[in-house]
Amino acid sequence: MQGEGGFRASTKTDFLPQADGFASLAAAEQGFAPAQNNLGIMYARGRGVAQDFAQAVEWYRKAAEQGVPDAQTNLGELCANGGGIPKDDAEAVKWFRKAAEQGDTSAQFDLGRMYEAGRGISHDTVEAYAWLSLSTAAGNGEAQSRLSDLAKRMTPAQIAEGKRRADAWLAQHQRR
């Protein structure tokens, strides 16, 4: 779920508003990953706390390391965009991949963009096409637009290979 400022709360009910910041902090400090992600959002936005990207990264990382796709995507976005911290495209790719592999459509889009641009990973239009296809199949309109633009620069064989990779990913992950 894309939220205010581009960051994603774990679920609508997990996000604790400003007045409940202390409850969120207590839950986050006890290791509750969705609260850690949401506390990261609070620090990234300056919502209820002073804006502090270093703190946002710390809390996102704690939740991301517990496998929370929203936190992995949020951490990847901060790494990719720099948002108050040094840009690190390779680190962004790492976190986008972890979330994308769990089926996170925003991360699939972001990972596709990174492959397309060769940011933090080798430029690979076929792999970009595969990840953008997966995000598009899940209803991401922005991915559909990017995919159409990318396809104009690809050969039919490259497009077919990108589709094959996306189909293989879907087949593998639907069995889980």
N, C-alpha and C positions, 0 to 999 in steps of 0.2 A: 504494500500500500504506500504510494507516494504521498508524503505529507507536506506540510508547510515547510518552505525552504529547501525542498527537494529531498529531505531525509525521511526515512521510513520507520514508523513505529511498528513494533512487532505485531500488534493487533490494535483495533480501535479501543478495546477495553483495557489493554495493557498500558496505554499512555496515561500517565498520571499528570494532571494539570498542575500549574504553578503552585497552587495552594497545597498540593500533596507532595511537594518536592522532598520533604523529610521522609515520607513513607517510601518514596522511590529510592532515595539514598540508602535507607536501611535495607530494603530488599536487594539493592544492587551490591551493597557491602556484604550481604549474606550469600552472594553468588547467584542470585536469581537473574539469569541471562536476559530475559525480556526487559527487566528493570534496568539492567546495565545498558542495554541498547537505548532505552528511552532516556536515561540520564545522559548518555552521549548526545542525544538529540537536544536535550535542554542546554548543555554546554555549547554545542555547535550554534544554536540559535540565540543563546543568551536569554533563554526563557526561564525566569525564576532564579537565575544565577547569572553571574557575570560571564559574558561570552569568553570562552577559553578553549581554543581548538586543541591544545595539548591534552586537556582533560577529556575532551570529546573523543580524541583518538584513544586515550587510555581505556575509557569505558566501552567504546565500540570494540576494541581489541579483546577485552575480557569476554564480551558476549560472542564475538566472532569465533574465538578459540573454542567456545562451547558449541559451535555449529549453528548459530542463529543466522539464517540467510540475510535477513534485513540488516543485521549488524555488519555482516561481511560486505554487503553492497554499500552501506553507509561508509564504512572504513575505506573501501575501494574508491569511492567518490572523493573523499577527502585526499587520499593519496594521489589520485589522478589530477585533481584540480588545484591542489596546494592549499586551499582554504585555510590560511593561517599557519600552515606547516609547509615544510619543503616538499615539492612535488617528487613523487617516486612512482613512475609508471610501472616498473617491474613489480613493486609491492601491490599496486592497484590491480594488475592482472592476476596476481596470486589470489586476492580476495574475491575479485569478480568471478574467477574460475570456480572457487569453492562454492559460491552461492549459485552460479549458473548450473553447476553439476547437480544441485539439489532442485533444479527446476525454477529458480527465481528468474522471472521473465525480464526484469529490469537489468539484472546482472548479465543475462544472456545478451541483451542489447548492448550493454556497456562492453562486454568482452568482444563482441563482434566489431564494435567501433575501434577497439584497441588493435585488433588484428588488421582491420582495414587501413588504419593509419600507421601501423608498425610502431606503436607506442608501447614500450615495455616488453615487447615480444616481436619476433620477426613478422614483417609484412606478409600477409597470406590472405588473398582475396577469397579463396575457396573456403578457408576456415571461417572467415568473416561472414561469408554467405550462409554457411551452416548455422552459426549462432544467431544471426539476424533472422533466418528462417524459423528457428525455434521460437524466438520472441514474437515474431509475426503470427505464427500459428496459435499463440496464446492470446492474441488480440491486441498486441502493442502496435498502435497506428504509426508511431514514430519509427519503429523498426521497419514497417512495411514501406514507408517512404524511402528510408535509407537503403533497403534491399533493392527497390526498383532502380535507384540511382546507381548502386553498385553493379547490378546486372547489366547495365548499359556498357560497362567497361570490361565485361567478362566474355569469354568464348562460350559457345553452347556446351562444350565438354567441361569447362570449369563449373558452369552452373549445374550440370548434371552431377558432377562429383560433390558439390556443395549440398545438393538435395539428398544424395545418397548418404552423406555423413549425418545430416539432420535426421533422416529416416532411421539410420542405424542407432543414433542416440535415443530417439523416441522408442524404438523397439526394445532396446536394453533397459530403459528406465520404466517402461510400462510393465515389465515383468516383476519389478520389485514389489 
